[in-house]
């Protein structure tokens, strides 16, 4: 069991480094929209799920409610999101992207896809099976980590669409 511990620790380090490199690239390229790696996913989720609540988007993006509140306020101030009163629940608002957000989403997706094209080896046909295996493995690791609430906070809830 422990024979692969160094490889698994290396995998966690690699995953962390890939995330940080991605953050630098995306933050730099999304700055022209006053967006970042932490803000653009809200627009994509709201495009896919218009009218959801702040609590729902927090679960969908696996972030805490306070982070969502700050990010949503910033996106409202930037003119990318609008909120409407929820007639069924006066404590919650329905969130929608604006026309301004709608017009930049294709450019956001282009930036994200350009980054993926730069970092993923070009021989995609050979890598498809490897990628699918890696994703399945990482999903299992995440599911296992959720079992240990003392070691893992609630940010990891709802990472997958099936939750």
Backbone as CSV, one residue per row, in Angstrom:
resi,resn,N_x,N_y,N_z,CA_x,CA_y,CA_z,C_x,C_y,C_z
1,UNK,0.822,-1.200,0.000,0.000,0.000,0.000,0.860,1.256,0.000
2,UNK,1.924,1.244,0.805,2.747,2.443,0.923,3.846,2.524,-0.127
3,UNK,3.941,1.524,-0.982,4.981,1.528,-2.009,4.788,2.684,-2.983
4,UNK,3.558,3.076,-3.222,3.272,4.150,-4.176,3.124,5.516,-3.519
5,UNK,3.412,5.608,-2.217,3.176,6.863,-1.504,3.968,8.022,-2.110
6,UNK,5.215,7.770,-2.520,6.002,8.838,-3.133,5.404,9.262,-4.476
7,UNK,4.915,8.297,-5.232,4.287,8.627,-6.513,3.001,9.419,-6.294
8,UNK,2.220,9.028,-5.300,0.972,9.741,-5.021,1.249,11.136,-4.476
9,UNK,2.242,11.273,-3.645,2.624,12.610,-3.164,3.103,13.458,-4.336
10,UNK,3.824,12.834,-5.240,4.265,13.541,-6.444,3.083,13.966,-7.304
11,UNK,2.070,13.118,-7.406,0.864,13.460,-8.151,0.178,14.679,-7.539
12,UNK,0.083,14.713,-6.229,-0.536,15.864,-5.559,0.279,17.134,-5.819
13,UNK,1.602,17.022,-5.790,2.466,18.171,-6.060,2.286,18.645,-7.497
14,UNK,2.258,17.699,-8.444,2.055,18.053,-9.850,0.704,18.735,-10.066
15,UNK,-0.324,18.189,-9.440,-1.658,18.770,-9.562,-1.661,20.212,-9.040
16,UNK,-1.022,20.424,-7.934,-0.930,21.763,-7.353,-0.165,22.713,-8.269
17,UNK,0.923,22.240,-8.829,1.724,23.082,-9.732,0.975,23.405,-11.020
18,UNK,0.257,22.438,-11.560,-0.542,22.685,-12.764,-1.609,23.737,-12.462
19,UNK,-2.243,23.611,-11.313,-3.262,24.597,-10.924,-2.659,25.997,-10.847
20,UNK,-1.508,26.129,-10.208,-0.886,27.451,-10.057,-0.462,28.029,-11.405
21,UNK,0.095,27.210,-12.273,0.458,27.694,-13.613,-0.780,28.125,-14.390
22,UNK,-1.829,27.346,-14.274,-3.084,27.690,-14.947,-3.631,29.003,-14.412
23,UNK,-3.543,29.175,-13.111,-4.035,30.411,-12.494,-3.278,31.625,-13.020
24,UNK,-1.967,31.532,-13.114,-1.167,32.649,-13.623,-1.564,32.975,-15.054
25,UNK,-1.643,31.960,-15.906,-1.986,32.180,-17.314,-3.382,32.778,-17.449
26,UNK,-4.361,32.164,-16.796,-5.732,32.634,-16.945,-5.922,34.019,-16.328
27,UNK,-5.339,34.249,-15.166,-5.457,35.580,-14.555,-4.887,36.655,-15.476
28,UNK,-3.745,36.384,-16.067,-3.106,37.350,-16.967,-3.982,37.621,-18.191
29,UNK,-4.551,36.567,-18.764,-5.307,36.718,-19.999,-6.760,37.150,-19.794
30,UNK,-7.283,36.967,-18.596,-8.645,37.406,-18.306,-8.687,38.803,-17.687
31,UNK,-7.526,39.353,-17.371,-7.464,40.670,-16.722,-8.117,41.763,-17.559
32,UNK,-8.072,41.640,-18.868,-8.682,42.661,-19.737,-10.192,42.756,-19.524
33,UNK,-10.791,41.723,-18.937,-12.215,41.728,-18.618,-12.464,41.987,-17.126
34,UNK,-11.389,42.247,-16.365,-11.456,42.346,-14.899,-11.976,41.046,-14.291
35,UNK,-11.548,39.931,-14.874,-11.902,38.603,-14.389,-10.630,37.856,-14.021
36,UNK,-10.818,36.732,-13.351,-9.696,35.886,-12.961,-10.137,34.430,-13.020
37,UNK,-9.189,33.556,-12.708,-9.503,32.130,-12.671,-10.591,31.842,-11.633
38,UNK,-10.664,32.668,-10.614,-11.667,32.470,-9.574,-13.026,33.050,-9.889
39,UNK,-13.106,33.969,-10.872,-14.387,34.619,-11.146,-15.086,34.116,-12.403
40,UNK,-14.312,33.766,-13.435,-14.966,33.399,-14.695,-15.872,32.170,-14.585
41,UNK,-15.569,31.174,-13.710,-16.467,30.020,-13.646,-17.908,30.378,-13.251
42,UNK,-18.085,31.448,-12.491,-19.433,31.866,-12.119,-20.250,32.201,-13.366
43,UNK,-19.613,32.858,-14.317,-20.314,33.223,-15.553,-20.699,31.981,-16.347
44,UNK,-19.785,31.019,-16.404,-20.073,29.794,-17.159,-21.197,28.988,-16.509
45,UNK,-21.189,28.925,-15.187,-22.253,28.192,-14.487,-23.589,28.891,-14.697
46,UNK,-23.600,30.218,-14.597,-24.859,30.940,-14.771,-25.361,30.906,-16.215
47,UNK,-24.458,30.790,-17.151,-24.897,30.612,-18.549,-25.594,29.260,-18.696
48,UNK,-25.041,28.246,-18.042,-25.597,26.889,-18.113,-26.846,26.731,-17.250
49,UNK,-26.874,27.440,-16.099,-27.974,27.289,-15.132,-28.540,28.659,-14.742
50,UNK,-29.173,29.357,-15.662,-29.676,30.696,-15.332,-30.727,30.653,-14.229
51,UNK,-30.670,31.654,-13.354,-31.677,31.778,-12.306,-31.386,31.001,-11.037
52,UNK,-30.189,30.426,-10.922,-29.876,29.690,-9.691,-29.546,30.678,-8.573
53,UNK,-29.551,30.184,-7.359,-29.275,31.017,-6.185,-27.780,31.048,-5.890
54,UNK,-27.409,31.960,-5.022,-26.019,32.054,-4.579,-25.586,30.775,-3.871
55,UNK,-26.457,30.207,-3.060,-26.115,28.958,-2.368,-25.884,27.824,-3.361
56,UNK,-26.705,27.765,-4.390,-26.555,26.709,-5.382,-25.249,26.862,-6.150
57,UNK,-24.919,28.085,-6.526,-23.673,28.297,-7.271,-22.464,27.983,-6.393
58,UNK,-22.578,28.237,-5.091,-21.489,27.868,-4.167,-21.250,26.373,-4.183
59,UNK,-22.326,25.607,-4.142,-22.197,24.146,-4.189,-21.670,23.696,-5.541
60,UNK,-22.176,24.291,-6.599,-21.778,23.910,-7.949,-20.284,24.131,-8.176
61,UNK,-19.745,25.214,-7.595,-18.329,25.548,-7.791,-17.442,25.086,-6.634
62,UNK,-18.044,24.466,-5.632,-17.295,23.955,-4.476,-16.527,25.058,-3.753
63,UNK,-17.207,26.172,-3.528,-16.608,27.272,-2.762,-17.552,27.635,-1.621
64,UNK,-16.997,28.269,-0.589,-17.848,28.620,0.538,-18.735,29.818,0.188
65,UNK,-19.780,29.979,0.973,-20.780,31.008,0.691,-20.199,32.418,0.755
66,UNK,-19.277,32.656,1.662,-18.673,33.987,1.772,-17.876,34.323,0.514
67,UNK,-17.150,33.347,-0.009,-16.393,33.559,-1.253,-17.354,33.859,-2.396
68,UNK,-18.437,33.103,-2.482,-19.423,33.355,-3.527,-20.024,34.748,-3.390
69,UNK,-20.332,35.150,-2.186,-20.933,36.472,-1.974,-19.999,37.570,-2.478
70,UNK,-18.717,37.469,-2.145,-17.738,38.480,-2.591,-17.592,38.475,-4.111
71,UNK,-17.505,37.288,-4.675,-17.314,37.177,-6.121,-18.547,37.664,-6.871
72,UNK,-19.718,37.285,-6.411,-20.952,37.711,-7.069,-21.103,39.225,-6.984
73,UNK,-20.773,39.812,-5.846,-20.830,41.276,-5.723,-19.893,41.924,-6.737
74,UNK,-18.685,41.402,-6.858,-17.726,41.940,-7.830,-18.276,41.826,-9.254
75,UNK,-18.859,40.690,-9.570,-19.388,40.478,-10.917,-20.618,41.345,-11.190
76,UNK,-21.403,41.605,-10.172,-22.526,42.551,-10.322,-21.977,43.956,-10.563
77,UNK,-20.988,44.349,-9.755,-20.372,45.675,-9.915,-19.737,45.843,-11.293
78,UNK,-19.206,44.768,-11.854,-18.595,44.806,-13.188,-19.641,44.772,-14.304
79,UNK,-20.889,44.488,-13.941,-21.948,44.437,-14.941,-22.086,43.097,-15.637
80,UNK,-21.528,42.044,-15.052,-21.589,40.717,-15.662,-22.752,39.867,-15.152
81,UNK,-23.235,40.177,-13.958,-24.323,39.405,-13.347,-25.387,40.392,-12.870
82,UNK,-26.625,39.960,-12.983,-27.719,40.707,-12.368,-28.469,39.746,-11.457
83,UNK,-29.088,40.306,-10.434,-29.863,39.456,-9.535,-31.302,39.949,-9.506
84,UNK,-32.190,38.986,-9.374,-33.615,39.267,-9.292,-34.159,38.614,-8.032
85,UNK,-35.142,39.254,-7.455,-35.771,38.701,-6.266,-36.429,37.372,-6.619
86,UNK,-36.266,36.427,-5.741,-36.897,35.121,-5.914,-38.254,35.176,-5.219
87,UNK,-39.313,35.129,-5.982,-40.665,35.244,-5.422,-41.029,34.046,-4.533
88,UNK,-40.363,32.908,-4.764,-40.628,31.716,-3.955,-39.866,31.727,-2.635
89,UNK,-38.770,32.484,-2.559,-37.939,32.539,-1.350,-37.353,33.949,-1.246
90,UNK,-37.963,34.770,-0.410,-37.549,36.180,-0.346,-36.141,36.359,0.228
91,UNK,-35.595,35.304,0.824,-34.229,35.394,1.349,-33.181,35.178,0.274
92,UNK,-33.590,34.653,-0.867,-32.642,34.304,-1.935,-32.927,35.124,-3.182
93,UNK,-31.889,35.302,-3.974,-32.014,35.970,-5.268,-31.719,34.974,-6.372
94,UNK,-32.333,35.211,-7.522,-32.003,34.454,-8.718,-30.918,35.229,-9.455
95,UNK,-29.899,34.520,-9.920,-28.765,35.146,-10.588,-28.783,34.831,-12.079
96,UNK,-28.436,35.846,-12.866,-28.405,35.714,-14.320,-27.186,36.449,-14.859
97,UNK,-26.648,35.972,-15.980,-25.600,36.742,-16.643,-26.261,37.847,-17.461
98,UNK,-25.513,38.914,-17.661,-25.998,40.040,-18.453,-25.562,39.880,-19.903
99,UNK,-26.046,40.767,-20.737,-25.626,40.788,-22.141,-24.118,41.007,-22.247
100,UNK,-23.587,41.840,-21.351,-22.138,42.093,-21.333,-21.375,40.784,-21.124
101,UNK,-21.835,39.973,-20.186,-21.192,38.673,-19.931,-21.375,37.748,-21.124
102,UNK,-22.573,37.762,-21.661,-22.873,36.891,-22.806,-21.900,37.148,-23.960
103,UNK,-21.541,38.415,-24.173,-20.672,38.745,-25.306,-19.215,38.341,-25.083
104,UNK,-18.777,38.251,-23.822,-17.363,37.900,-23.588,-17.145,36.413,-23.327
105,UNK,-18.195,35.666,-23.067,-18.031,34.236,-22.771,-17.309,33.496,-23.904
106,UNK,-17.603,33.749,-25.177,-16.827,33.061,-26.220,-15.324,33.353,-26.130
107,UNK,-14.963,34.580,-25.798,-13.549,34.926,-25.649,-12.933,34.231,-24.429
108,UNK,-13.684,34.139,-23.352,-13.221,33.422,-22.160,-12.948,31.961,-22.511
109,UNK,-13.889,31.337,-23.183,-13.720,29.931,-23.568,-12.536,29.753,-24.505
110,UNK,-12.333,30.706,-25.395,-11.178,30.651,-26.298,-9.872,30.684,-25.497
111,UNK,-9.779,31.555,-24.505,-8.586,31.652,-23.663,-8.354,30.340,-22.917
112,UNK,-9.409,29.783,-22.343,-9.290,28.517,-21.595,-8.848,27.401,-22.537
113,UNK,-9.455,27.322,-23.713,-9.088,26.262,-24.661,-7.667,26.440,-25.192
114,UNK,-7.239,27.677,-25.394,-5.851,27.914,-25.814,-4.881,27.398,-24.754
115,UNK,-5.197,27.631,-23.480,-4.338,27.147,-22.399,-4.298,25.619,-22.397
116,UNK,-5.446,25.005,-22.516,-5.492,23.539,-22.540,-4.682,23.010,-23.716
117,UNK,-4.826,23.640,-24.880,-4.060,23.214,-26.054,-2.560,23.356,-25.844
118,UNK,-2.158,24.363,-25.072,-0.725,24.556,-24.817,-0.166,23.519,-23.859
119,UNK,-0.942,23.102,-22.881,-0.371,22.231,-21.846,-0.628,20.745,-22.063
120,UNK,-1.659,20.392,-22.827,-1.946,18.977,-23.059,-1.162,18.524,-24.292
121,UNK,-0.448,17.416,-24.177,0.307,16.922,-25.336,-0.591,16.796,-26.567
122,UNK,-0.024,17.091,-27.716,-0.789,17.212,-28.958,-1.409,15.915,-29.446
123,UNK,-0.842,14.782,-29.131,-1.336,13.505,-29.633,-2.548,13.057,-28.816
124,UNK,-3.643,13.794,-28.965,-4.828,13.591,-28.141,-5.426,12.190,-28.291
125,UNK,-5.367,11.614,-29.470,-5.942,10.285,-29.678,-5.287,9.269,-28.749
126,UNK,-3.973,9.347,-28.609,-3.260,8.430,-27.720,-3.530,8.755,-26.258
127,UNK,-3.791,10.018,-25.960,-3.947,10.451,-24.576,-5.372,10.338,-24.054
128,UNK,-6.348,10.139,-24.930,-7.753,10.123,-24.506,-7.991,9.080,-23.420
129,UNK,-7.487,7.878,-23.633,-7.678,6.811,-22.650,-6.940,7.128,-21.351
130,UNK,-5.750,7.671,-21.467,-4.972,8.043,-20.285,-5.704,9.123,-19.504
131,UNK,-6.230,10.118,-20.201,-6.943,11.212,-19.549,-8.180,10.681,-18.830
132,UNK,-8.944,9.826,-19.493,-10.146,9.266,-18.868,-9.795,8.445,-17.629
133,UNK,-8.712,7.677,-17.703,-8.263,6.893,-16.550,-7.833,7.808,-15.417
134,UNK,-7.095,8.869,-15.756,-6.630,9.819,-14.739,-7.803,10.516,-14.068
135,UNK,-8.799,10.916,-14.849,-9.971,11.587,-14.284,-10.715,10.642,-13.348
136,UNK,-10.900,9.408,-13.773,-11.571,8.425,-12.918,-10.800,8.234,-11.620
137,UNK,-9.481,8.128,-11.715,-8.651,7.959,-10.531,-8.787,9.170,-9.598
138,UNK,-8.697,10.372,-10.140,-8.779,11.583,-9.314,-10.158,11.743,-8.691
139,UNK,-11.208,11.342,-9.408,-12.556,11.363,-8.823,-12.649,10.413,-7.638
140,UNK,-12.011,9.236,-7.749,-12.010,8.287,-6.640,-11.244,8.845,-5.446
141,UNK,-10.117,9.500,-5.716,-9.340,10.112,-4.642,-10.178,11.185,-3.943
142,UNK,-10.863,12.008,-4.716,-11.709,13.047,-4.141,-12.842,12.433,-3.323
143,UNK,-13.505,11.430,-3.864,-14.580,10.766,-3.125,-14.055,10.189,-1.811
144,UNK,-12.891,9.560,-1.850,-12.306,9.008,-0.629,-11.962,10.113,0.365
145,UNK,-11.472,11.238,-0.140,-11.087,12.319,0.776,-12.301,12.915,1.473
146,UNK,-13.455,12.853,0.838,-14.681,13.371,1.452,-15.111,12.561,2.669
147,UNK,-14.643,11.340,2.756,-15.011,10.489,3.880,-14.384,10.975,5.186
148,UNK,-13.368,11.807,5.083,-12.632,12.242,6.260,-12.880,13.716,6.517
149,UNK,-14.037,14.012,7.075,-14.442,15.398,7.312,-13.449,16.154,8.179
150,UNK,-12.775,15.465,9.084,-11.818,16.148,9.948,-10.626,16.676,9.153
151,UNK,-10.370,16.097,8.014,-9.214,16.478,7.210,-9.593,17.285,5.974
152,UNK,-10.864,17.388,5.700,-11.303,17.996,4.449,-12.528,18.855,4.730
153,UNK,-12.474,20.135,4.374,-13.614,20.990,4.680,-14.718,20.848,3.647
154,UNK,-15.793,21.568,3.840,-16.976,21.438,2.996,-16.789,21.997,1.595
155,UNK,-15.651,22.627,1.303,-15.423,23.157,-0.039,-15.435,22.060,-1.086
156,UNK,-15.140,20.834,-0.690,-15.062,19.759,-1.676,-16.419,19.160,-2.001
157,UNK,-17.474,19.582,-1.326,-18.811,19.075,-1.644,-19.255,19.624,-2.982
158,UNK,-19.937,18.805,-3.736,-20.558,19.268,-4.971,-19.615,19.517,-6.116
159,UNK,-18.411,18.951,-6.083,-17.477,19.169,-7.159,-18.018,18.582,-8.459
160,UNK,-18.686,17.472,-8.375,-19.207,16.816,-9.570,-20.652,17.242,-9.798
161,UNK,-21.041,17.236,-11.025,-22.409,17.634,-11.368,-23.464,16.693,-10.794
162,UNK,-23.057,15.485,-10.428,-24.038,14.521,-9.963,-24.395,14.706,-8.496
163,UNK,-23.889,15.762,-7.871,-24.231,15.992,-6.458,-25.115,17.189,-6.314
